[in-house]
């Protein structure tokens, strides 16, 4: 499950950016916007035939290929057990319970949830017991009030909402002919509680033709039944999920694989296991950057989830670097309290939790790339076959800078990473909640940091706007220019959304910015899309623009198949002081998704007009990066049949010429566009996230594949998302990306110029809420302390290639000037 889609932009939630090749439901106006942090995905991806829209919702286009067999429901089967012991059996007979005479929840339209509703009996669910439940319109029951959340991954998943029972969790709409009722029946100890979703409508379907009639039954003994009476699909549909999961999303069972269609005339029963000893560890994965000789502390909770009374959990570790166990205070050493020869937690009462601290010591001689993975196991003394393991990863990082917004505090943050220290700097106060950010390094060593920021223009939020903001920070993350507006939509007469900025800095210090602008006229329920460009001088003052690059005057409704839509703007600077720009143009009928590009000089004037680069109607999410010799590399992915997602690249020059035509890397089924970076040795690294982690490859100086692609799995094999790649002075390839299942972790991996991994994927930043970063390859940037750069690197031209040729004349002070130090 993914984070709730906040309604920041009018028409951005369930409406304007549900950019599927299927129509929208009805002509209902967008939900009123509220200034809350959005989920701003900003890219389309392929996933077993499914595609992800810019709100992060998965949909299955009409005509997409069949879901993989391992994701489908096999008839008449019995599942394996989850960790707690639940299993399901779908050979049980359908025994439909009609709830027409039951209680109406009152859920209508794109409804939220209702509750709490009292249960007629105490219901045991995993290690907890509940007396009330919440009912969500979108096809699930919850024991916590999360409201309306859209499914975005398999069940279980640790991202919210958790603690759910989901017969068919999918975006839905409830009109006059549909409803959600509940009723109770039976006699103790065989009572039941049933909830029926009656002919609810698939939210993304043409003409409201997809309707679903299903229900779930909770039994007094703890068993759960899902029943599917009539599940009608007419073409494309938004993806759903089905299954059960515990209160933390760490354990559970999926029934219908994500994006699979639920069957009609089918029932499945989930059986509650018998009492047993059990244990739960949280979190199961943690990671941290470290320094030579340092000690990193990790806190782990160990919970007695068994039903056999108190238990003592022995603690063991498998680690190359030393690990020591302490109590929660990090000072008191843990001991062997039950004299069985193993350090333990001490006695933990049934249902109780104890916190332990594990300290991992980094060797004094550790260098960049060195890493450790410590496996911490907590094993039950009541039943030694019951145990759980947590993994703690530490590594000496290569230098880089990362931007993100951790929704736990909402500040726009810059994380400055070095092998010897890591510092987080906040560019804004807490609670700021910008989105779709981008960062780049300027020739003088400053960082240019941009994002989108939404606000209401009146107290009733009748007009809503999003604007592009930016700040300039020096090499230490301190403010050079305070947060400023690149676009100011105070005078807007329709909802105006400036989104997804991308930035580049030319060698002469001129900054180029490209973004998309979406207009929404609530009076006519119509949209208009365009791509804009502007330049700023070295101090951040507007030098030219904003200029409309696409000049699209066509307005249309959500469901208008001919409405041109423009997404995924990207920009790169060339070393001859020009900018190359690209974006995606999307039309639904006849369906086309193609890459367009243009070039401009640093005065903002056109050098090469907007031109279609692709015509295959299946090219998505371009990303541009600078090369040498007035060239740039453009990466994207192609989903032209029979492939679902192929990493593709071309080389363009500053005059608009194609220096290398579109070339693929011989792999498919990728999740997102590759990002690229020019290495100091003249080679080019390309990296992209996958369904289990990350891949990268190396191109030679002629931009032909030299080595790779090489794959590595993220912790827990989480699928990757929002990947950015940069480099350092040692030709290392620095990759950072989000955990696409929860968006609660930033991952890091380090590779070399032979496409070998130096440091395997690890989590280095974890949020208690949600992390937002760049979705156009601009989440990180090179970070070189100029005082630490040998003169040889200046002589080789590496610094100029990394930061721009103007750096040799842009030393603003002793902090930024070259030295002969190492």
N, C-alpha and C positions, 0 to 999 in steps of 0.2 A: 504494500500500500504506500501511496505517496502522500506528501504533505497536502493539506487542504488547499484548493485553488482559491485564493483570496480575490474578491471582486474589486480590483483596483481600477481597471479601465472599463468604461461603459462599453459593453459588447465584447469584452475580452474573455469573459468566463461563459462557456457553453454557447457562445454566439459568434462574435466577429472573427475569431481566429480558429474556429473549428474548421480548418481548411481541408476538409476531406472532399474527394470527388463524389460526394453524395450531398443532397440538399439538407437544409435545416428544418427543424420542426416549426411549422406555422409561421406567423408573422408577429409573434410576441415581442414587445420592446425589450431592450437589454435591462438587466437588473440594475437598480440604482448603485452607482459606484460609491465606495468608501475608501478613504485614504489609508489602506492597509498594505503591507508588503505583498507583492505579487510573486507568483511562480512564473518566471520569464525564461522559457526554454529557448525559443528562438532558433530551432532547427528541426528538420524533418528527418526521420531515420527509418530504416527498414528493419523489420523484425518478424521473421517467419511469414513474410507477406504483408504484415501490418506496417502501418506508418504512424509516426507520432507528430501531432500538430504542434503549433507554437505554444499552446498552453500545457504541453506535456501529456495530453490525452492520446492514447493509442486508438486507432481505428483500422478496421479491415476494409480496404477499398473493394468495391464490386469487381469480381474477376480475379482477385488475388489467389495465389496458389494455395494448395491444401496445407493445413497446419501439419507439422511434423508428427509422426505417429506417437512419439513418446510424450506428446503434449495433449493427446486426445484421450477420451474416455473409452476404455475397453468394456464391452458389455459383460455382465455376469462375472464380475471380478471381486476379489477381496484384497484390500490394500495391505501393505506392511504397516507397522506401528510407527507413530512418532515417538519422540523421546519419553513423553509422559506415559505412553501406552495406548492411546486412542488408535482405532483402526476403523475402516469403513467397509461396508458390504453393499454392493448395488444389485445383488440378486434378489433383494427383498421385493415383495409385491407392492405396486402402487395402490394406496388406500386413501384416496383424496378426501380431505376434510373440508366441507363447504362452510365458509365463514360469512356467507351473505347475511345471516342473522346476527353476526358478531358485532363488536364495537368498531365504529369507524374511527381511524386515527385522525381524520381531518387533513391529511397530507394532500396537497394539490400543486399543480404546476411543477416547476423545478424546486420541489420542496426540500426542506431541511430534514429534521428528524423530530420525533415526538417522544415524550417521556419525562420523568421516569414512570413506567407502568408497572404496577405491582404484580408479581407472579403469584399464582395460587399455591406455591410450595417453594421451599428452599431448593435452589438448583446448584448442584456442584459442577463447577467448570474448571478444569485443570486443578490447581491447588487451592482455589478460592470457592466460596459459597455466596450466591447472590439471591436477593429477594425482589429485585426489580430489574427492568430492562428498558433500553431505548430502541425505537424502531426507526430506521432510516428509509427514506423514500427510494433510495438507490439500491435497495436489495440486500440489506444486512441488518442484523441485530447487534447491539453493542451493550456492554455492561458499564461503559463510560460514555458520557455525552460528548460526542465529537461533531454531531451535526452532519451536514452534507459533505462527503468526501468522495472523490472519484478514484477508482482503482487504477493503478499504473504498474502493477507487477504481480508476480505470483504470491500466493499465500503459503507460508507465513513470511512476513517481512517486519523488521524491527521499527520501521518508520510508522508514524501515526496515520490512521487510528489503529490501535491494537485492541485485543480483548473482544474480538468480533466473531459472529457466526454468520456466514455469508452464503446463502443458497445460490444467488446470482447477483453479484455486486457489479453494477454497470450504470453509466449515466442514463437516467430515466426522466420521463415527463408524465405527469398524471393529469388527464383531462376529464371531461364530464363522463366518459364511458369507462373510466378506470378508478380503482380505489385500493386502499390498504386497510384490511380489517384484522382484528384479532379476537380470539375466543378461547375459553377453557373447557375442559371436559374430564371425564373419568372420575374414579373414586379412589381415595388414598388406599394403598401406596402406589396406585397406578394412574395418577392424574397426568394431564398433559396441557400444554399451552401452545397454540398454533397462531402463526401470522401468515396471512395470504396477501401477495401482491397480485392484484387481479387486472389483467390486461393493461399493465403499465407499458408505456411507449418507449422504444429505443430512442434516445435523445438525438441521435445524429442521422436519422433515417429519412429518406425521401417520402413525402406525403404521409408521414406517421404510420407507415405500413407495418413496421416491426412491432409486434406486441408480445408481451411475456406474461404468462400466468403460472406462478410457482408459489411455494410455501415452505415454511420450516416449522417443525414440531419439536418442542422441548418436553422430554419425559421426566417424570419425578425421579427415576433411577439414574438420571444423568445422561441417558442416550439422546441423540439428536437425529432427526430425519429431515432430509431435503426431498421435496416432491416437485416434479415438473410435469404440468398437465399439458399446456399448449405453448410452445415457444416458436414463434413465427418470425422468420427472417426472409427478407425480400431482395437483399443485395448487400451493399456495404453496411457495416455496423460498427458501433463503438465496442471496444474490447471489455470483457467482463472477467471476473474471477470468482472462484467458488471454493469454500473450505472453512476450516476453523483454525483459530490461533489463540495463544495464551495472552496474558495481560501485558507482556513485553514484546510480543511478536517474535520471540526467540524459538518457539516451538509451535507446531501445528501440522495440519494435513490439508493438502489441496485435493479437490475432487475433479473439477473441470480445469484443465490447463488454461493459463491466461491467454486470452484472445481466441479461445475455442468457443464454439457455439454449445449452449446447453441443450440437452436432448428433450424431446417431448415424451410423455407417457413413461416416465422413469422415476424411480425412487432410490435413495441411498440412505443407509443408516450408519451413523457414527456411534461406536460402542465405547462407553466409559470403562476404563480398566479397573481391575481389582486393586485394593489398597496395597501399597508397596513402599519401600524406602526409595527416596529420590533426592536429587540435588539440582540446583540451578545456579549458574555463574553468570554474572553480568558486570561489565560487558565481556563478550567473548573475544573481541579483538580490540587492542589498543596499540598506539604507536606514538613515537616522539623522536624528534631530532635530538642529538646529544653532541657533546664535545669530548675530546680526549681527556681521560681522567675524571670525567664527571659521573655522577650517579643520578639516574632517573627513577622517580617514584611513581608507581601506578596503584590506584585503589581498585579493589575487586570486591564485589558483594557475593557472598555465598549464602544461599537460602535453602532451608530445609523444606522442600516441597513434598516430602513423603507423608504417609498417613499411619506410620507405625511409632509415633512418639519422637522423643529427642534422639539426635544423632550427632556423632563427632566425625568431622571430615579431615582425613589425612591429606597433607599438602606435599606434593612432589613437583620437581621441575626438571625439564630437559633444556639445557642452555649452555652455549659456549662461554658466554660472559657470566660472571658470578651473579647469583640472585639470592637475596636474603628476605625472609618473611618477618613482618612486624604487625602489630595491632593497628587499628585505624589511626592512632595518633602518630604513627610513623616512627615511634621511639621505642616502644615496648616490644622486645623480641618475642616471637611466638615460640612455644615449647611443645614437647610431647606430653600432653596432659593425661593420656590414657596408657602411657608406658608400653606402646606397641612398637616403638622404634622409629616412628615417623612424627615429624612436626605436624601439628594439627590446629584446627580452629577452636578447640574446646567444644564443650557440649552446646548444641544449638537446638532449642525447643522446636517442636513441630510448628510450621508456619512462620518461624522467626528467621531473621537475617543477621549475619555478622559481616563486618567489613574488615578486610585485611589489606595491608600495604606490602607490595612487592617492590623491592629496590634492585635495579639492574645496574651494575658497575661497568663503565666503559673503560677499557684498558688505556693506559697512558700513552701508548704508541699508536693508537688508532688514527687512521687517516681517512680522507675523503673516499667514500664508497664502502668503507667497512661497515658491516651491519650485523645485527644479532636478532634471532627470533627465539624467545623463551616461551616454552609451553608449560603452563601452570595447571596442574591437575588437582581437583578436590574429589576425594573418593569416600564414599559412605563406609562407616564402620559397621553399621547394621547389615548391609548387603554390599560386599566389596565389588560386586559386578556393576554397581551404580556409581557413575562418576561423570564429571564434566571437566572440560579443558578450556582454558583461556590462553590466548597468544599475545605476547608483549613484544613489539618490534622497536628496535632502536637503530639509528644509523648516523654516521657523520655525513652531512649533506654537502653537495656542491653549492656554490653561491648562486642565488637567484632572488628575485622579488616577486611576491604573489599578492594579488588583490582579491578581496572577498567581502561579503556581507554576512556575518554570522547573525542570524535572526534572534539568537539568544540575547544580543545587546542591540542589534540594528545599526551599528556603526559601519561606515565605509572604511575598511581597514587595509593597510599595507603591511605585509609581513616581509621583513628584510632578513634573509637567511644567509649565513656564512658558516664555514666549518667550525669556527671558534665561538660563534655567538648567534643567537636569533632574537630579533626584536620586532614586536608588533606595534605599529603606529596607527592611530586613528585619525583619518582625514576629516571626520565629521563627529558631532556628538552622538551618543547612543540614541536609539529610536529613530534613526534617519531613514532607513529602508530604501535606499536606492536599488536599482536593478540593472541587469544586463550591462555590467561594467566592462571597461577596457583600460589597459595600461600599456605604455610604451616608454622606453628610455630616450631622452633627448641628447643631442650632441654634447651639451654642457654638463651631462650627468644628472639632470633633473628627471623626475618621473612626471609624465602627463597622465592623469587619472580622470576618466570620464564615467558617467552613468546616466540612466534615466531616472527621473523623480516625478511622481504624480502628486496632484493637489486639486482641490475643489476651488472654483472661482466664486462660489457663493455659499451661504450657510446651509442651503438646502441641497447643495451639490447638483444643481440643475445643469451646470457646465463643468466638465472635468477635463483636465489637461495633464499631459506628461511633458516634461521639458528635459533637454540635455544640459547637464551640469558638469563642471570640471574644476580641477584644482591642480596646481603645480607644486610638487614637493621636491626638496633637494635630495642629495644622495644619502642623507641620513633620515629621510622621511619627515623632515620639518617643513613647515609651510613656506613656500615662496610666493604663491598667489592664493588667496583665500578662495573658497568655493564660489564660483561664478556661474551665471547662466549663459550658455551658448545660445539657447533659444528661450525666449520669453513669450509665453502664449497668454499673457494677461488680457489681451484684447480679443481673444477668440470668441466667435459667435456660434461655433459648433464645437463639439468635443474634439479636441486636437491632441493626438498622442505622438510625441517624438520618441522613438524607441531605438534600441540596439545600436548604439554608437560604435564606430570603429575609428582608430586614430593612427596616424603615422607622422613622423617628423623628418623633414628633408635635411640634408647636410647643412643647408644655410640657416637652419633653425626654424623654418616655417612649419607650422603644424597643419595637417590636413585632417578634416573630420567628415565622415559620411554617416548618415543615419536614415531610418525610414520614418515617414510621417503618415499616420492614418487619421482621417477625418471621419466623424460620424455625425450625421444630421438626424437628431431624434424626431424632428417634425416629419421627415420623409422616410425614416428608417433606412437610410442609404449610407454607403461608405465610399471613400475615395482613398487611394494609396499612391504614394510617390517616394522617391529617393532624393535626399538633399545632400549638399556638399558645402563646406565653408573652410576658410583658412584663417589661422591665427598667427600673429607674429610671435617672436621668441619670448615676449613677456606675457603672452596669452591674450592680447587684444585682438578683436575681430579685424581681419585684414581684407577679406572678401566674402561675399555671400551673405546669408544662405542662398544657394542656387539650386533650383529644381532641375535635376538631371533627367528625369523621366517625363516631365510635362504631361502627365496623365490627367485629363479632364473628365474621365468617365466615372460616373457615380452608379452604384447599384446596391441592391438589397443583399442580405446575407446569402440567400439561395441563388443569386444571379450567377449562372455558370459562365457567363462571358465577361465578368468583371475582372479587369487586370489587377493583380495583386503583386506587390513588390516586397521582398523580404531579404534578410541575410546580407546587409551591406558590409563591405570589407574594403580595406585600403592598405596600400604599401607605398613607401617612398623609394625612389630610385636614387642612385648616387650621382645622377646628373640633374638633380633638383626638379624632379617631376613626381607626380602622384599617379598611380594606377588604381582604378576603382572597379569594383564588381558587385553584382547583386543577382538575386534570383527573381525572374518574372514567372508568375504562376497564373494559369487560366484553367478552369475546370471543364469546359466543353467548347471545342474538343480539348481534351486534357493535355496540358503542356506545362512542363517545368524546365526552364532553360536558364543558362547563365549568360548575363550581359556584362560588358565591361566598357571602360572609357579611360582616357588619360587627360590630365590637367597639369598646367604648370603651377609654380608656387605663387603666382599672382592670381590664381583662380581661373585663368583663361583655358578654354578648351584646346587641347592638342589633337585628340582623337575622339570623335563623337561616340555616343552610346551605340554599341553594336552587339548583336547576338554572337556569342562564342560557340554555343552548342545549339543543336536543333533536334536532339534525340528525344525531347519531351520527357526526359527522366533524369535531369541533372539538378542536384540539390546542394545547398549550403556552401557557397564558395568561401575560401579563405585565402588571402594574399599574404605573401612574405617577400622581403627584399632579398635580391641577389646582388652580385657585382656586375659591372659593365652595363649599367642602365637597364637591368633586367629584373623581373620578379617571377616568382613561382606561384601559380594559382592551383590550389587543390580543391577537390570537391568529391562527392560520390555520385555514381550513376546507378540508377535502379532500373535500367532497361532490361526487359525480359531476355533470357531466363534468370539473370542474376538479380539479387535483391539489394545489394549495396556493394559497389566496387570502388575501391580507392583509385582516384584518377587525378592526373596533374598535367599541366601545360606550362610552358615558359613564354612570357610576353616581354616586350620591351617598352620603353617609355614613349615610343612613337605609336604604339598600338599594334605593332607587328607581332606575329606569332613566331617565336624563335624555336619552339618545340611544340608540335601538335599534341593533342590529347593522348595520354599514355596511361595504361592501367598497370597495376602491380601484380596481377595474377591471383588475387584473393577476392573473395566475395562474402556476402552476408555480414558486412560491417555495420556498425551502429551509427557512426557519425563521420563527418569529414575529417581527413587528416590535417594536422597542422604541420608546418615545416619550418626549418631554420638552417641558415647557411653556417657551416662550421668554420673555424679558423683555417683549417687545412684545405678549404675549397670544396669539400664534399657537402652534400645536403642531407639532412635527416628528416624523415617523414614519420609521424607517429599518429596512431588513431586508437580510440577505445574499442573494445570488443564486448561480447556478451559475458565474458568472464574476467576481463582485465584490460590489457593493452598490447598492441603490436607496434614495432617500428622497423624501418628499413633505411638503408643508406644508398643514396645516388652518388655516382662519381661526378667529377667536375664537368662532364658532358651531359649530366642529368639522365644517365642511364642507370638502371638498377645494378648496384654493385654487391650488396649483401642484404640478407634478410628476405622477407619479413621474419622477425623473431617475436615469439609470443611469451607473455608471462601473466599469471593469474593474480588478480587483486586478492586481498584478504577475503576469505569466505567465497572466493570466486564471484564477487559482486560485479555486475556489468558496469562498464565505464561510461562516463558522460562528461561533456564540457571539458575536453582535453586541450591543454596548451603545452607548447614545447619551446625551450630556449636552450642556450649553450653557455659554456664558460671558456676560459683561455686554454683549457686542456683538451679541447675537442669532445668534451662529454656532452651527452644528450640528456637534458633535464626535462622530464615529463611530469605534469601534474594534472589531475582530473578529479571529478566528483564520483562518489558512489551513486550510481544511477538508481539504485533501489530505495535509498532513503534520503540522499542528499545531506547526510549528517557527517560525512567524512570527506576530507580532501586527501587524495592519494598522491604518492610520489614514487618515481622510479628513476634510476640513473643508468644510462647506457653509454657505450663507446662508439667510435666511428667504424667499427666492424659489425655493428648491429648486435653486439653481445650485451647482456644486462650486467652491470656492475653491482648495483643495488636492486634487489627485487622489489616489486610493488609493496608499499607499506602505507598505513594511515599516519599522517603527521599532524592533522588538525581535525578535531571532533567537536561537533556542536550538540548541545542538549536539545536543539530545536531544528534548524535547517541552515544550510550554507548556500549562498548564491555567488556565482562568479561569472566569468566570461564564457559566452557560447560561440565566439568567433575566433578562438585561438589567441586571445589577448588577455588571458588570466595571469600570465607571468611575463617576466622581462629579465634580461641579463642584469647582473648586479656585480660590478667590479669596483673594488676600492682602488681608486687610481694611484694612491700612494703605495699600493702593494703590487703594482704592475711593473715588471722589469722593462728596462729600456728596449730590450730586444722585441717585445711585443709591439711597442710603438713603431719601431723600425720596420716590422713585418707588415704593418698595415692592418693588423687584426682589430685594434681599437676603433679605427676608422670604419671598418666594415661592421663592427658590432653596434657602434653608437652613431655613426655618421662621420663623414670626412671633416665636418666643421669642428670636431672636438679639439684638434690640434691648435686651433686659434681661439678656442672658447674656454680656456682655463680661467675660471672665475676667481681663483684664489688657491692658496697652497693645498687645500683639501683635495682639489681636483686636478692638480698639475702632475705630470709624469715625474717619476723619480727613479733612481737606480736601485731602490730597495726591492727585496724579494717578497 
